[in-house]
Amino acid sequence: MKILDGKKTGNDIKSEIADQVLQLKKSGKRPPHLAAVLVGNDGASLTYVGSKVRSCERIGYESTLIKLPEETTEQTLLNQIQELNTNPAIDGFIVQLPLPAHIDEEKILMAVDPKKDVDGFHPTNFGKMALDMETFIPATPFGIMELIRRYDLDISGKHAVIIGRSHIVGRPMSILLSRKSSPGNATVTLTHSRTKNLSEITKQADIVVSALGVPNFLKANMVKQGAIVIDVGITRVPDESHPKGYVITGDVDFEAVRHKASYITPVPGGVGPMTIAMLLQNTFLAYSRYAN
Amino acid sequence: MKILDGKKTGNDIKSEIADQVLQLKKSGKRPPHLAAVLVGNDGASLTYVGSKVRSCERIGYESTLIKLPEETTEQTLLNQIQELNTNPAIDGFIVQLPLPAHIDEEKILMAVDPKKDVDGFHPTNFGKMALDMETFIPATPFGIMELIRRYDLDISGKHAVIIGRSHIVGRPMSILLSRKSSPGNATVTLTHSRTKNLSEITKQADIVVSALGVPNFLKANMVKQGAIVIDVGITRVPDESHPKGYVITGDVDFEAVRHKASYITPVPGGVGPMTIAMLLQNTFLAYSRYAN
């Protein structure tokens, strides 16, 4: 069994980007600039956004954090997005989800200029991905593909089983793994809450991607000997013995599954750090493609 | 075994639309208007476009066929598309594929206003489909879903296996069958040219959708007893004994597979007529959503 070390790989990617930013600055150019919009005071969202902003600073990007109060109206948020769309100093921006219930998430995502949509959540970018066109790939699936690429895992013709059909992980993973590209060309089965006999299906998988959000869901008896196991779950499980009062727990029963897997991502330190690295990578792409 | 009769079902849909058009006209409104752009003289394309235009006429739509010579430049075609985009009398239009080699197909599809893209090929519409938003669904997959709906086939939680990952059939079918909707909620495996042990996978399928374009590819020993079999293949196989010099042949070895299937689409008379019906349906949707 080998660990797919997302922390190390994410750091490698960040170092590579930092080098490129240094070169840009040396040649008199401005660095890429990522903005993040946060509405309200959700604890996990604050943590995620804070981590994204700090990562920007470390690699030499400009970053802007726009914190809006919980009671922000939809129209105010739309105006803010319009400002970011037209501001030539901003290369890309994200609107941290979830949004408060009184704001229509779909309307907000549709308002983001696809050229600055470094989360890859706009339908135009999502459609381009599905149609094999150049675009921004959502950061979590992009990070998983990059992990597969950097560890040189051969997935062509292999059977990949994905658990969960969310817009931000399961659905895009099913597209990316089966695309005619490298890495890609896997035979992909997308499973979800309505799937019958799930373990009969996961047991056939050469690659399992679990994006369910149920701690320790994937047991050793659901996995084939030698499978590649990718754990996208990040659930906060209350734990009084930890200073934060919780531990981040994956979908995979790691201690048991690791003995059967050929490669496995840990939680934390697997897919999570790759997600941030690929958001930074998308911001660099936005800068390279569209900045003057 | 029961035949999924696309010819009859397509005619039912066309009759329903014709009734609605009649009501529109009675109330003093103009009917929907579909335009088709054809570049060059490809025989099959001429047949398809001609059939679409005739169907429009039969149900009371306005239709316009724009035939451009093989040597049409990309810019001329882009200008034509711009004219159709801005012409308020046109509700939807299609650009018949394939285009001559000197024209960039991607650039052309990107130029079509998504609001008039009744083929559903624009990335914005494709992305909306993948993200469960209201859109135009490509006619062939839409037709298959409608056939499943009208025959009241229960596919929720069933295992669907799709053969072929094309942008116009395989990929969208994999999305539609697995969506959280009715019909939908199937567990979906997408297979393609790189898939190993294909027949091991198809033998597990409760639903098989073959969109490969290889005549008589799917044999009886690749199909489970009681499976639903959808044949999207339409290959012209030379046959001197027929007046046209060819016969339209599906991917499925129909005479053998029919004895194992619970439901099966014939070729011709299965998916083909549904495709045209759903193009007309999309045009009606475009008219209803956007026409004044």
Interface residues (C-beta under 8 A of the other chain):
Chain A: E106 H122 P123 T124 N125 F126 G127 K128 M129 A130 L131 D132 M133 T135 S156 G157 K158 H159 R165 H167 R171 S174 I175 S178 R179 K180 N185 A186 T187 V188 T189 L190 T191 H192 R194 T195 K196 I201
Chain B: E106 H122 P123 T124 N125 F126 G127 K128 M129 A130 L131 D132 M133 T135 S156 G157 K158 H159 R165 H167 R171 S174 I175 S178 R179 K180 N185 A186 T187 V188 T189 L190 T191 H192 R194 T195 K196 I201
